[in-house]
Amino acid sequence: MIGGSAAKDAVARAKRMPLLRVGLHVTVVEDSPLLPAGDIPGLVDRNGSLRGDLGAFGAAILVKPSTRRQLRREIRAQFEAYKATGLALDHVNAHLHYHLHPIVLGEILASGLDYGMRALRVPIEPLGVLRRVEPTPTYPVALVAKAWALMMRQRARRAGLVSTDQVFGLSWSGHMTEERLAGLIDNLPEGTTEIYTHPAMPGGHAGAAPGYGYAAELAALLSCRCRKAVERSAAKIGGYSDLL
């Protein structure tokens, strides 16, 4: 989140870890815009924050040319700000996976290719793997996202972008416990896989999502159980840049 309050600190930390693969988390909803609110009135609420009415905003992008132009400027400004950090651009994704919206995806592709984007998260989450780890009747988030994500994959490939074969983190967003993470690693499907988490120290930090188990996700990433699962899998670990 290049426009977030912690962006400067995050960039400084990333520069101290040159092997870290860092991407741009394009944010067009539910956070702070990079551009002044007065320049993008169709994207913000009365408080100057990016809109949280996701359905109405998605419709506005479709029917209002002025909103689409503002969206284009905000997305381009975020790519420009990321470029100014000097960090390599490992990949691109979007807050709340809002790049599943075809207009938002189009603007990310148009701006990103100008700024050296080479990889894009395509959130296709295999239900069979989830059920092997934790049987449940349905995983609605993964089901809803799949159809749009398949179209996204086609557009990304036509643009020459790299994506993984599958992504895990949608259905258990904010609740990627040690048991779930180890289970996914033990059941990795063929091909390339991204597993994303939201690790943080305990406490109500700015922008924290209600109910998210940030500390539990951090503990999962640091656990011996998950490390041993990685060793058993013999999987190669890296970022999107390693797939190029």
N, C-alpha and C positions, 0 to 999 in steps of 0.2 A: 504494500500500500504506500506508494511513493508520496501521496499527499497526507499520510497519517502523521500524528503527532510524534511518533517514535521513529519516523523514517531516517532522520539524521543519525540517530544513535545506531540504528540497524545497519546503515551503510558503513559507518565507522567500524562496527564489529566485523562485518563481512570483509572489509579490506584487510583485517588482521588474520583472516583465514582464507588464504588464496585458493585452497582446494574446495572451498564451499561453492556449490552450484546455486546461484541466486537467480530468481526470475522476477518478472513484473506481474504483480497481482492487480490487474486493471480493475478500478473501482468506479462504478457508475450508479450504485445504489447504497443506501444505508451507511454512509460514512461522510467524510469531509471532501469537498471538491478541491481540485488543485487550482482551478481558475476562480476569480472573484465571482461570488454568487450573482451579482448584478449582470455579469456577462452571460450567464447561463440560466435564466429564470425558469426555463422549462424543465431543468434537471434538479432543482432544489425546492425545499419546502419553505415555509414562512420563517424558519429559523436559519436558513442558509445552508442546511445540510442536504446531502443528496437524498432524493426521495426514497421513502420506504413503502409506498403503495405500488408494489411490484407489478401487479396486473394492470392498473391504470397507466402506469408509466410505460409498460410494454406496448399498450395500445397507442399511447401518444406518439411513441417513436414511429409507429406504423403509419399514422394518419397526418402527422404534423411535420411538414418540411422544416420549420424553424427549430423544432426540438431535435430533429436529426442533425441539423447543422451544428447545434450546440453540443450534441453528443460527439460529433466528429472533432470539434475543437478540444473538448475535455480529454478525449482519449489520446489525441495527438500530443497534447500538453504533457500527459503522463509519460508517454514514450520519450519525449524530449527531456523531461526531468530525470528519467532513468538514465538516459544517455549521458547527462551531465555529471552523474556520479562517477563515471569511469569504470563501473563494474561491467564485466562481461554479461550478456543477456543469455542465460541458459535456456529459458523457456518463458512462456506467457500463459497465464490463466486469468480468471476473473472472479471477483467477489460474488459469492452465492451462485457461482457458475452461470452468471447472467449472460455469458457469451453463448449460451444455448439459444438465446434470442437471435434470429438470423440477421437482423439489422445490426445489432451490437457486434456479432461475429464479423460481418462485412466490414465494419469500421475498424475493428482490430486488425483484420487482414490488410486493409488498405494502408493503415498507418504503420503497422508492425513491420511489413516487408520493407518499408522505407528506412526503418531503424535497425535492420539486421536481425529481425526475428527469424529463427530457424526451427523452433519447436513450439508446440501448442498442446496443452492438456485437453484431451478428449475424454470426457467422463463416462466411459462405458464400464459398468460394474457387473461382472458375471454373477447371476443369482445362484448358480449351482455351487460356486465356491463359498458364498456367504452361508448357504444352508448346510454345507458340510461342517463349517465352523460352529454355527449356531442355528439349528433348525427353527424355522418360524413360517407361518402360512404365507406371508407376503412381505416384500420389501418395496413399498410404494415409491420411494424416492428413486431407486434404481430403475424401476419400471417406467416411470414418467420420463426420466432423463434419456432412456435408451434410444427412443425413436429420433429425438432431436440430435443426440450425440452421433448417431450413425450418419446423419446428413452432415454434421460438422466434420466428421472424419473425411468424407468425400471432398468437401471444400478445402480442408487442410491439405490433403494429398495433392489436389489439383494445384494448390499454391506452392507445392514443393516442401511442405513442412513435415517435420518428424513428430510422431505421437507414439505413445505406448499402446500395446495391444489391449490393456485393461487398466483400470484405475480403481483403487479401493479407498474409501473414506466418505462416500456420500451417505450411505445408510447409517453408518456409525459416527457421523460427524460430531465431534465433541465428546465422544464416548469410546474412543479407540483404546480400550483397556489392554492390560498385559495379556490376558487370555485371548482376546480377539486378535491382537497383533501377532502373537505367537501362532495362533491358529491359521491366520492368513499365510504366514511365512511357511508353515508346514504343508499348506495346500496350494502353493503357487502353481497356477496353470502354465502351460507352455507359452513362450514368447516373452515380451517385455511388460513389466508391471510397475506402476507407480502406486505407492501407499502413502497417503498424506495424513498428517496429524496436526493438532494445534497445541503443542507443548508450551507450558508456561509455569512460572512459580505460582504457588497458591496466593489468592488475594484478588480483590476486585479491581483489576487494572482497567484503564480507559478503553472503552470499546468491547469489553468482555461480554460474550453472549450468555444470557441467563441459562443456568443449568449445565453449561459445558464443564467437563471434568478436565480442566487444563493440567492440573498437577498430576492426575492419574495418567494422562497421556505422556507427560514428561517421564514419569516413573516407568512406563512401559518401554519407552525408547532406551532407557538406561538399564533395563533389567537383564539379569543373567539368562533368564529363560528365553528372551527374545534373541539375545546374542547367540545362544546355543542353537536356536532354530535356524538362524542365518547360516551358521557353520554346517548344520546338517543339510541344508538345502543346496549348498555349494553354489549359490547364486552370486553373480557378479553385481556389486553395488556401485552406483554412480548416479549421475544426473542425465538430463536429456542430451547434454553436449557429448556424452560418451556414446550416444547412439548414432551420431553423425558420421 
